């Protein structure tokens, strides 16, 4: 989902149960499509903030 939408992973870490990523998207629509992808594949997706 990240490479398909030309996003860049700026930071990533996991604790054995979940991963947290800081991702830079080129446009808000790409962020929305990533959210749709996660919902379709049963993945949690939470946006903390958008600049």
PDB file of N, CA, C and O in Angstrom, chain B, residues numbered from 101:
ATOM      1  N   UNK B 101       0.816  -1.196   0.000  1.00  0.00           N
ATOM      2  CA  UNK B 101       0.000   0.000   0.000  1.00  0.00           C
ATOM      3  C   UNK B 101       0.854   1.253   0.000  1.00  0.00           C
ATOM      4  O   UNK B 101       0.439   2.277  -0.543  1.00  0.00           O
ATOM      5  N   UNK B 102       2.037   1.198   0.595  1.00  0.00           N
ATOM      6  CA  UNK B 102       2.897   2.390   0.664  1.00  0.00           C
ATOM      7  C   UNK B 102       3.514   2.680  -0.700  1.00  0.00           C
ATOM      8  O   UNK B 102       3.466   3.818  -1.167  1.00  0.00           O
ATOM      9  N   UNK B 103       4.086   1.680  -1.339  1.00  0.00           N
ATOM     10  CA  UNK B 103       4.743   1.922  -2.626  1.00  0.00           C
ATOM     11  C   UNK B 103       3.742   2.196  -3.741  1.00  0.00           C
ATOM     12  O   UNK B 103       4.033   2.969  -4.654  1.00  0.00           O
ATOM     13  N   UNK B 104       2.588   1.586  -3.682  1.00  0.00           N
ATOM     14  CA  UNK B 104       1.561   1.816  -4.702  1.00  0.00           C
ATOM     15  C   UNK B 104       1.119   3.275  -4.731  1.00  0.00           C
ATOM     16  O   UNK B 104       0.810   3.815  -5.793  1.00  0.00           O
ATOM     17  N   UNK B 105       1.091   3.910  -3.560  1.00  0.00           N
ATOM     18  CA  UNK B 105       0.613   5.290  -3.454  1.00  0.00           C
ATOM     19  C   UNK B 105       1.759   6.299  -3.341  1.00  0.00           C
ATOM     20  O   UNK B 105       1.547   7.444  -2.942  1.00  0.00           O
ATOM     21  N   UNK B 106       2.968   5.870  -3.692  1.00  0.00           N
ATOM     22  CA  UNK B 106       4.162   6.719  -3.709  1.00  0.00           C
ATOM     23  C   UNK B 106       4.439   7.392  -2.369  1.00  0.00           C
ATOM     24  O   UNK B 106       4.941   8.515  -2.319  1.00  0.00           O
ATOM     25  N   UNK B 107       4.108   6.696  -1.284  1.00  0.00           N
ATOM     26  CA  UNK B 107       4.364   7.221   0.054  1.00  0.00           C
ATOM     27  C   UNK B 107       5.763   6.818   0.508  1.00  0.00           C
ATOM     28  O   UNK B 107       6.352   5.875  -0.020  1.00  0.00           O
ATOM     29  N   UNK B 108       6.281   7.536   1.484  1.00  0.00           N
ATOM     30  CA  UNK B 108       7.607   7.248   2.029  1.00  0.00           C
ATOM     31  C   UNK B 108       7.479   6.957   3.519  1.00  0.00           C
ATOM     32  O   UNK B 108       6.876   7.735   4.260  1.00  0.00           O
ATOM     33  N   UNK B 109       8.047   5.833   3.957  1.00  0.00           N
ATOM     34  CA  UNK B 109       8.062   5.508   5.381  1.00  0.00           C
ATOM     35  C   UNK B 109       9.190   6.318   6.020  1.00  0.00           C
ATOM     36  O   UNK B 109      10.361   6.141   5.686  1.00  0.00           O
ATOM     37  N   UNK B 110       8.826   7.199   6.935  1.00  0.00           N
ATOM     38  CA  UNK B 110       9.791   8.079   7.585  1.00  0.00           C
ATOM     39  C   UNK B 110      10.335   7.457   8.869  1.00  0.00           C
ATOM     40  O   UNK B 110      11.461   7.745   9.273  1.00  0.00           O
ATOM     41  N   UNK B 111       9.526   6.595   9.514  1.00  0.00           N
ATOM     42  CA  UNK B 111       9.918   5.955  10.765  1.00  0.00           C
ATOM     43  C   UNK B 111       9.029   4.737  10.942  1.00  0.00           C
ATOM     44  O   UNK B 111       7.863   4.757  10.549  1.00  0.00           O
ATOM     45  N   UNK B 112       9.567   3.678  11.528  1.00  0.00           N
ATOM     46  CA  UNK B 112       8.773   2.482  11.781  1.00  0.00           C
ATOM     47  C   UNK B 112       9.333   1.758  12.999  1.00  0.00           C
ATOM     48  O   UNK B 112      10.547   1.680  13.183  1.00  0.00           O
ATOM     49  N   UNK B 113       8.429   1.225  13.833  1.00  0.00           N
ATOM     50  CA  UNK B 113       8.859   0.393  14.944  1.00  0.00           C
ATOM     51  C   UNK B 113       7.729  -0.541  15.343  1.00  0.00           C
ATOM     52  O   UNK B 113       6.553  -0.248  15.130  1.00  0.00           O
ATOM     53  N   UNK B 114       8.104  -1.655  15.918  1.00  0.00           N
ATOM     54  CA  UNK B 114       7.137  -2.648  16.348  1.00  0.00           C
ATOM     55  C   UNK B 114       7.479  -3.149  17.731  1.00  0.00           C
ATOM     56  O   UNK B 114       8.611  -3.008  18.192  1.00  0.00           O
ATOM     57  N   UNK B 115       6.481  -3.745  18.401  1.00  0.00           N
ATOM     58  CA  UNK B 115       6.698  -4.258  19.746  1.00  0.00           C
ATOM     59  C   UNK B 115       6.374  -5.743  19.857  1.00  0.00           C
ATOM     60  O   UNK B 115       6.200  -6.253  20.964  1.00  0.00           O
ATOM     61  N   UNK B 116       6.292  -6.429  18.752  1.00  0.00           N
ATOM     62  CA  UNK B 116       5.956  -7.842  18.761  1.00  0.00           C
ATOM     63  C   UNK B 116       4.485  -8.104  18.481  1.00  0.00           C
ATOM     64  O   UNK B 116       4.129  -9.192  18.028  1.00  0.00           O
ATOM     65  N   UNK B 117       3.628  -7.129  18.742  1.00  0.00           N
ATOM     66  CA  UNK B 117       2.199  -7.288  18.502  1.00  0.00           C
ATOM     67  C   UNK B 117       1.672  -6.344  17.433  1.00  0.00           C
ATOM     68  O   UNK B 117       0.695  -6.661  16.754  1.00  0.00           O
ATOM     69  N   UNK B 118       2.305  -5.194  17.278  1.00  0.00           N
ATOM     70  CA  UNK B 118       1.843  -4.234  16.281  1.00  0.00           C
ATOM     71  C   UNK B 118       3.009  -3.398  15.775  1.00  0.00           C
ATOM     72  O   UNK B 118       4.053  -3.282  16.417  1.00  0.00           O
ATOM     73  N   UNK B 119       2.792  -2.827  14.612  1.00  0.00           N
ATOM     74  CA  UNK B 119       3.758  -1.900  14.014  1.00  0.00           C
ATOM     75  C   UNK B 119       3.157  -0.511  14.019  1.00  0.00           C
ATOM     76  O   UNK B 119       1.948  -0.340  13.863  1.00  0.00           O
ATOM     77  N   UNK B 120       4.010   0.473  14.199  1.00  0.00           N
ATOM     78  CA  UNK B 120       3.600   1.855  14.047  1.00  0.00           C
ATOM     79  C   UNK B 120       4.519   2.494  13.027  1.00  0.00           C
ATOM     80  O   UNK B 120       5.741   2.362  13.100  1.00  0.00           O
ATOM     81  N   UNK B 121       3.916   3.190  12.075  1.00  0.00           N
ATOM     82  CA  UNK B 121       4.671   3.809  10.989  1.00  0.00           C
ATOM     83  C   UNK B 121       4.389   5.306  10.938  1.00  0.00           C
ATOM     84  O   UNK B 121       3.274   5.751  11.210  1.00  0.00           O
ATOM     85  N   UNK B 122       5.394   6.059  10.592  1.00  0.00           N
ATOM     86  CA  UNK B 122       5.208   7.475  10.254  1.00  0.00           C
ATOM     87  C   UNK B 122       5.438   7.548   8.757  1.00  0.00           C
ATOM     88  O   UNK B 122       6.542   7.298   8.274  1.00  0.00           O
ATOM     89  N   UNK B 123       4.389   7.891   8.028  1.00  0.00           N
ATOM     90  CA  UNK B 123       4.409   7.815   6.567  1.00  0.00           C
ATOM     91  C   UNK B 123       4.104   9.189   5.978  1.00  0.00           C
ATOM     92  O   UNK B 123       3.212   9.897   6.444  1.00  0.00           O
ATOM     93  N   UNK B 124       4.855   9.548   4.953  1.00  0.00           N
ATOM     94  CA  UNK B 124       4.637  10.800   4.236  1.00  0.00           C
ATOM     95  C   UNK B 124       3.988  10.477   2.892  1.00  0.00           C
ATOM     96  O   UNK B 124       4.585   9.813   2.044  1.00  0.00           O
ATOM     97  N   UNK B 125       2.763  10.956   2.713  1.00  0.00           N
ATOM     98  CA  UNK B 125       2.028  10.738   1.465  1.00  0.00           C
ATOM     99  C   UNK B 125       2.154  11.973   0.581  1.00  0.00           C
ATOM    100  O   UNK B 125       2.202  13.091   1.094  1.00  0.00           O
ATOM    101  N   UNK B 126       2.207  11.791  -0.734  1.00  0.00           N
ATOM    102  CA  UNK B 126       2.345  12.934  -1.637  1.00  0.00           C
ATOM    103  C   UNK B 126       1.072  13.779  -1.738  1.00  0.00           C
ATOM    104  O   UNK B 126       1.120  14.944  -2.133  1.00  0.00           O
ATOM    105  N   UNK B 127      -0.066  13.177  -1.375  1.00  0.00           N
ATOM    106  CA  UNK B 127      -1.344  13.897  -1.450  1.00  0.00           C
ATOM    107  C   UNK B 127      -2.339  13.217  -0.521  1.00  0.00           C
ATOM    108  O   UNK B 127      -2.174  12.046  -0.181  1.00  0.00           O
ATOM    109  N   UNK B 128      -3.352  13.934  -0.115  1.00  0.00           N
ATOM    110  CA  UNK B 128      -4.342  13.385   0.825  1.00  0.00           C
ATOM    111  C   UNK B 128      -5.139  12.234   0.229  1.00  0.00           C
ATOM    112  O   UNK B 128      -5.544  11.323   0.951  1.00  0.00           O
ATOM    113  N   UNK B 129      -5.365  12.265  -1.058  1.00  0.00           N
ATOM    114  CA  UNK B 129      -6.113  11.173  -1.709  1.00  0.00           C
ATOM    115  C   UNK B 129      -5.377   9.846  -1.555  1.00  0.00           C
ATOM    116  O   UNK B 129      -6.015   8.806  -1.392  1.00  0.00           O
ATOM    117  N   UNK B 130      -4.064   9.863  -1.603  1.00  0.00           N
ATOM    118  CA  UNK B 130      -3.278   8.640  -1.421  1.00  0.00           C
ATOM    119  C   UNK B 130      -3.458   8.094  -0.002  1.00  0.00           C
ATOM    120  O   UNK B 130      -3.522   6.881   0.195  1.00  0.00           O
ATOM    121  N   UNK B 131      -3.537   8.974   0.965  1.00  0.00           N
ATOM    122  CA  UNK B 131      -3.805   8.567   2.346  1.00  0.00           C
ATOM    123  C   UNK B 131      -5.170   7.899   2.436  1.00  0.00           C
ATOM    124  O   UNK B 131      -5.313   6.867   3.092  1.00  0.00           O
ATOM    125  N   UNK B 132      -6.159   8.469   1.795  1.00  0.00           N
ATOM    126  CA  UNK B 132      -7.504   7.908   1.791  1.00  0.00           C
ATOM    127  C   UNK B 132      -7.519   6.521   1.147  1.00  0.00           C
ATOM    128  O   UNK B 132      -8.177   5.613   1.655  1.00  0.00           O
ATOM    129  N   UNK B 133      -6.807   6.352   0.043  1.00  0.00           N
ATOM    130  CA  UNK B 133      -6.752   5.041  -0.626  1.00  0.00           C
ATOM    131  C   UNK B 133      -6.048   4.003   0.244  1.00  0.00           C
ATOM    132  O   UNK B 133      -6.422   2.830   0.225  1.00  0.00           O
ATOM    133  N   UNK B 134      -5.046   4.410   0.999  1.00  0.00           N
ATOM    134  CA  UNK B 134      -4.380   3.477   1.920  1.00  0.00           C
ATOM    135  C   UNK B 134      -5.341   3.043   3.018  1.00  0.00           C
ATOM    136  O   UNK B 134      -5.344   1.879   3.417  1.00  0.00           O
ATOM    137  N   UNK B 135      -6.147   3.962   3.501  1.00  0.00           N
ATOM    138  CA  UNK B 135      -7.161   3.621   4.500  1.00  0.00           C
ATOM    139  C   UNK B 135      -8.148   2.604   3.924  1.00  0.00           C
ATOM    140  O   UNK B 135      -8.498   1.632   4.593  1.00  0.00           O
ATOM    141  N   UNK B 136      -8.591   2.823   2.703  1.00  0.00           N
ATOM    142  CA  UNK B 136      -9.500   1.879   2.038  1.00  0.00           C
ATOM    143  C   UNK B 136      -8.859   0.504   1.908  1.00  0.00           C
ATOM    144  O   UNK B 136      -9.520  -0.509   2.138  1.00  0.00           O
ATOM    145  N   UNK B 137      -7.582   0.454   1.542  1.00  0.00           N
ATOM    146  CA  UNK B 137      -6.849  -0.810   1.417  1.00  0.00           C
ATOM    147  C   UNK B 137      -6.840  -1.552   2.748  1.00  0.00           C
ATOM    148  O   UNK B 137      -7.115  -2.751   2.800  1.00  0.00           O
ATOM    149  N   UNK B 138      -6.525  -0.840   3.816  1.00  0.00           N
ATOM    150  CA  UNK B 138      -6.463  -1.470   5.141  1.00  0.00           C
ATOM    151  C   UNK B 138      -7.820  -2.027   5.548  1.00  0.00           C
ATOM    152  O   UNK B 138      -7.905  -3.148   6.051  1.00  0.00           O
ATOM    153  N   UNK B 139      -8.877  -1.258   5.336  1.00  0.00           N
ATOM    154  CA  UNK B 139     -10.222  -1.738   5.664  1.00  0.00           C
ATOM    155  C   UNK B 139     -10.573  -2.993   4.872  1.00  0.00           C
ATOM    156  O   UNK B 139     -11.158  -3.926   5.422  1.00  0.00           O
ATOM    157  N   UNK B 140     -10.226  -3.026   3.601  1.00  0.00           N
ATOM    158  CA  UNK B 140     -10.541  -4.172   2.742  1.00  0.00           C
ATOM    159  C   UNK B 140      -9.768  -5.430   3.146  1.00  0.00           C
ATOM    160  O   UNK B 140     -10.206  -6.546   2.867  1.00  0.00           O
ATOM    161  N   UNK B 141      -8.611  -5.247   3.808  1.00  0.00           N
ATOM    162  CA  UNK B 141      -7.770  -6.389   4.185  1.00  0.00           C
ATOM    163  C   UNK B 141      -7.744  -6.647   5.689  1.00  0.00           C
ATOM    164  O   UNK B 141      -6.894  -7.394   6.172  1.00  0.00           O
ATOM    165  N   UNK B 142      -8.658  -6.041   6.426  1.00  0.00           N
ATOM    166  CA  UNK B 142      -8.769  -6.299   7.859  1.00  0.00           C
ATOM    167  C   UNK B 142      -7.612  -5.762   8.684  1.00  0.00           C
ATOM    168  O   UNK B 142      -7.302  -6.303   9.745  1.00  0.00           O
ATOM    169  N   UNK B 143      -6.971  -4.702   8.206  1.00  0.00           N
ATOM    170  CA  UNK B 143      -5.849  -4.097   8.930  1.00  0.00           C
ATOM    171  C   UNK B 143      -6.319  -2.848   9.658  1.00  0.00           C
ATOM    172  O   UNK B 143      -7.145  -2.101   9.134  1.00  0.00           O
ATOM    173  N   UNK B 144      -5.800  -2.611  10.864  1.00  0.00           N
ATOM    174  CA  UNK B 144      -6.139  -1.358  11.537  1.00  0.00           C
ATOM    175  C   UNK B 144      -5.333  -0.224  10.941  1.00  0.00           C
ATOM    176  O   UNK B 144      -4.186  -0.394  10.527  1.00  0.00           O
ATOM    177  N   UNK B 145      -5.951   0.911  10.910  1.00  0.00           N
ATOM    178  CA  UNK B 145      -5.332   2.090  10.313  1.00  0.00           C
ATOM    179  C   UNK B 145      -5.824   3.301  11.093  1.00  0.00           C
ATOM    180  O   UNK B 145      -7.016   3.605  11.097  1.00  0.00           O
ATOM    181  N   UNK B 146      -4.913   3.977  11.741  1.00  0.00           N
ATOM    182  CA  UNK B 146      -5.283   5.149  12.546  1.00  0.00           C
ATOM    183  C   UNK B 146      -4.410   6.327  12.154  1.00  0.00           C
ATOM    184  O   UNK B 146      -3.183   6.229  12.145  1.00  0.00           O
ATOM    185  N   UNK B 147      -5.036   7.416  11.837  1.00  0.00           N
ATOM    186  CA  UNK B 147      -4.301   8.638  11.505  1.00  0.00           C
ATOM    187  C   UNK B 147      -4.233   9.477  12.776  1.00  0.00           C
ATOM    188  O   UNK B 147      -5.258   9.831  13.360  1.00  0.00           O
ATOM    189  N   UNK B 148      -3.012   9.786  13.193  1.00  0.00           N
ATOM    190  CA  UNK B 148      -2.830  10.598  14.394  1.00  0.00           C
ATOM    191  C   UNK B 148      -2.940  12.075  14.067  1.00  0.00           C
ATOM    192  O   UNK B 148      -3.595  12.826  14.789  1.00  0.00           O
ATOM    193  N   UNK B 149      -2.301  12.497  12.980  1.00  0.00           N
ATOM    194  CA  UNK B 149      -2.419  13.878  12.540  1.00  0.00           C
ATOM    195  C   UNK B 149      -2.033  14.007  11.080  1.00  0.00           C
ATOM    196  O   UNK B 149      -1.324  13.168  10.526  1.00  0.00           O
ATOM    197  N   UNK B 150      -2.518  15.081  10.470  1.00  0.00           N
ATOM    198  CA  UNK B 150      -2.221  15.401   9.085  1.00  0.00           C
ATOM    199  C   UNK B 150      -1.742  16.846   9.064  1.00  0.00           C
ATOM    200  O   UNK B 150      -2.372  17.728   9.649  1.00  0.00           O
ATOM    201  N   UNK B 151      -0.647  17.077   8.400  1.00  0.00           N
ATOM    202  CA  UNK B 151      -0.127  18.454   8.309  1.00  0.00           C
ATOM    203  C   UNK B 151      -0.482  19.074   6.996  1.00  0.00           C
ATOM    204  O   UNK B 151      -0.130  20.226   6.742  1.00  0.00           O
TER     205      UNK B 151
END
